Amino acid sequence: MIIGKFVLVAVIGYFVGAIPFALIVSKRMGGVDITKYGSGNIGGTNVLRVLGIKAGIIAIALDLGKAIVAVLLARVIIGDSMLHIAGFAIDRYLGEVLTALMVMVGHNWSPYIGLRGGKGVGVYYGAWFAIWPVAALFGGLILITTVLLSRYMSLGSILSALSILCLFMVLTVVFEFPPIYLVYSLVTAALIVYQHRSNINRLQTGTELRLGEHKGKIELR
């Protein structure tokens, strides 16, 4: 029974995460396809860069929200169900992490738009807010500080994910936090770095767009 619940929450996570809110917001508020402007990325940051603060905040909030909803729904569906296999616990904590990961996969490779998507940062933080808000606040502080100092959102996103990974290394070894959170933070940090590989190249060559810089900025209709 619990295995069926895990399959269900994974599927829900993927298809909820795949909803391309940045694309929807850009079309509804600006009448444009966001993939043709700015960085071309289907994410809240690109909406912010191209369409401005209001549209950007809405897109980011929706990406955060879909991850929060999916993880909380997984918590309800799995409940107190638990199964031990070879000493490994299959419980709601694992279910939440699995759902959060599938939300990010759906967001990055959405079946609704030909397996295109964003870079997963918004849903990454949304999931942490639902799983353990302290991690989201810690990473958010690193992200905001980095962006304020450098104005590179990509750099802030990468460093914040790596910082959360380092945090869970300490929490797991010193404070005996469940290892599943360390595994999740490792996998998601790797995904975020991978999705930002082109940004890393541009950072190295000095061609990365800073927050406030834009290509093809348009006005809301």
N, C-alpha and C positions, 0 to 999 in steps of 0.2 A: 504493500500500500504506500509506504513512504517513498519507494522508488518512483512510483507513479506521480506522487506530489512533486518530486524533484524534477521530473521531466516536464510537468505542467508549469512550474515556476520558471524553468529555463526557457521554455517556449514563450511564456508571457513576457519575460524580460527581454528576449530578443525582439519581439514584434512591437513592444512598447518603446524600447530604445531606438528602434528603426524609424519612428515617426520623425520626419525631417522638419522640425519646427522652424529652423532658420530659413529654410526654403519657403515654407508656408508664410512666415511673417514677412519675408522680403517681397513676396508676390502680393500679399494682401495690403501691406502698408506702403510699398514703393512701386508696385507693379512691375518688378524686375525679377530676373533669375539671378540669384546671388552668386551662382557659379561663374557668371560672366563678368564679375566686378571684383575689385580688390585682389585678395589672394586667391579667389575662386573657391575657397574652402566653405563647406556647408556647416558653419558653426556660428555661435553667437558673437564671437570676436569680429568676424568678418562683417556681420550685419551691423555691429557697432561702428566699425570703420567706414562702411559704405553708406549706411542709412542714418547714422546718428545714434544718440544716446537712448532715446525712447524705444526705438525698434530693437536696438541691441540689448537693452535690459530685458525687454519682453522675451526675446529669443533665448537669452541666457537663463532667465527664470523658468521658461518652459522646459529647457533641457535639464536643469536641476530638478524640476518637479517630476518629470517622467521617471527619473532614476529613483527619487524618493518614494513615489507611489508604487513602483514595481517591487522595490525591496520590502516596503511595509506590507504589501500584499503577499509576498512570499512568507513573511513572518506569520501572517494570519493563516495562510493555507497549510503550512507545515506544523505550526503550533508546537505542541510538546512531543510530537512524534520523534522517535529516536531508534536507530538501528546500529549495532556494533558489528563490524566486519573486520576480522583479524586485528582487533584492538583499535580500529579506527572508527570514530563516532560519526555517524551520518545523522545530523540534527539540524535545527533551524539556523544555527550559525553558519554551517556549511551551505545551507540552502540560500541564505541571504547573500553570501559571497558569490555563489554560483549565479544567482539572479543578477547581481551587480555586474559581474563580468559579462554576462550575456547582453545586458543593456548596453554596455560599451561596444561589444561586437556589433550589435544591431545598429547602433548610432554610427559607427565607423564604416560599416558595409551594409547599408540599408537595402533590403529587397524591393522597397517601394520605388527606388530611383536607380535601379541598375547596379546595385552593390557599390554605390558611391556613398560618401558621408563626410562626417567631420573628423576631428582628431581626438574626441572623447574626453576633453578636459571638464566640460560642464557636467556631463553625466558621472564622471569620476567623483567630482565633489558632491554631487547630489547623493550618490550612493554612500559616501562616507558620512554625510549628514544623517542618513537613516541608520547606518550600521553603528558608528561611534562618532558623534559630533566633534569630539575633542580633536580627532585626526583632521577633520575638515577645517576646523578653526586654526590649527597649527599650520597646516599646509597653506591655508588662505593667507595667513600672516606672511609666510615666506613669499608667496606669489605677489602680494600687494607691495611688499617691501622691494622686491626685485624689479617690479614694473615701475615703481616710483623712482627708483634709482637709475634704471636703464631705459625705460619706456619700451622694452621688448617683452611683449606678452608671451611669445614663444619661450623665451629664456625663463620667465617666471613660471610658466607651466611645467617645464622640464625640471627645474630646480625644486619646485614645491613637491612634485611627485617623488623625486629622489630623497627629499627631506623626510617625507612620510615613511618611505622605505627604511631609512636610517632610524627613525623613531621606533618603528616596530621591531627592528633588530634589537634595540636596547630593551624595549618592553618585553619581548619574548625571552631574551636571555636572562635579564636581571629580575623582571617582575613576573615571569612565567605566564605571560599572556597566551591565549590559544594560538598555536602555530599557524592555524589557518589564515589569520589576519596577516601574518608575515608573508605567507605564500601569495595571498591576494595582492598585497602591496607590491611585491616583487613582479608579479605578472602584469599588473596594470601600469607600473612604472615603465616596464619594458615596452608595453604597447604605446604609451605616450611618447617615449623617446623614438620609437620606430615611426610613429605617425608624424613626428616632427623632423624627420631626417632631412627633408628639403630645407626646412628652416635652419637646421644646424649648418648645412652647407652655406646658406646665405649669411648666417652669423659669422662664419669663418671668412667669407669674402667681403663682408661689410655692406651687403646689399639687402639685408633684412629690413622690412618696414617697421618703423617704430610706431607705437600707439600715437595716433594723431596724424601720422602720415598716411597717404592713401593714393590709390590709383583708381580713377574713374568714379570718384564720389558723386552721388546723385542726390537730388532733393526728393523728399517724400511727396507723393502726389496729393 
